[in-house]
Amino acid sequence: QKPIPDEGGGGKSSRILGVKGENRDEEEVGTDDGSRTLAFPSISTADFQFDHEKASDIIVDSVADFLARYDGVRLVLVDLTPSSNILSLVKSKASMRKIDSRRFFTFVGDITRLLSRGSLHCSVIANAANWRLKPGGGGVNAAIFSAAGGALEAATKEQAGTLVPGSSVAVHLPSSSPLHQREGVTHVIHVLGPNMNPQRPNCLGGDYEEGCGVLRAAYSSLFCNFISVVQ
Ligand code: AR6
């Protein structure tokens, strides 16, 4: 299946990286936007069964806040199919909020094949992980661990044993990893979102007050880790 770029983001440009309003005169970002690009899946909205309307509001809010604070970085929300409900919701809400589509856009494709199949370089990708940070289990977690090979599992073990919901951990991907070599991915950020699926551990049982707080915390932690790895 050929991935379909949803919109924008293809153009190369030179930007300045820095916290808005702070001293940001030196660090010129190169012409390769990919080295400052985070590709992320919609956390918790498939296996973890989080409501898509609520999740899309949180994604758009979190992205808008982040882009208002940092220049020279780009965010891409990825999902596998053109019929993705979460991609269409986010796309229309981001457009209503007038978020710059060169700095945030949606993309249809496999997050482990963005460069080789989609010509989209993203040096950092996020994973919708499980609390044990274990490979397998299906979804994007299984795809990322499988594409990255054993190097990711070993590097993850060195960084962290487990995650609590609403947190994330950034793992440097060794250059021996096929995901690094083929796709130019240098870091994987594992994120644990809220779980609404009664068949999985720590189910919130429909408590969306708690769930929304945890999902916001998850994106905030993800974006914070992203900025720390690209700075
Ligand atoms: N590329 C891009 N997006 C993908 C891919 C892929 N290869 N695979 C799935 N998605 P999910 P969750 C999208 O279920 O809801 C795991 O088993 C998918 O369509 O992977 O946070 C873990 O071990 C959806 O939009 O994550 C956890 O136990 C998004 O990625 C649990 O599932 C997230 O779907 C986490 O559940």
Residues whose N, C-alpha, C, O or C-beta is under 5 A from the ligand:
A	BS01	AR6	P41 S42 I43 S44 T45 A46 D47 F48 Q49 V78 D79 L80 G109 D110 I111 T112 A128 A129 N130 G136 G137 G138 G139 V140 N141 A143 G193
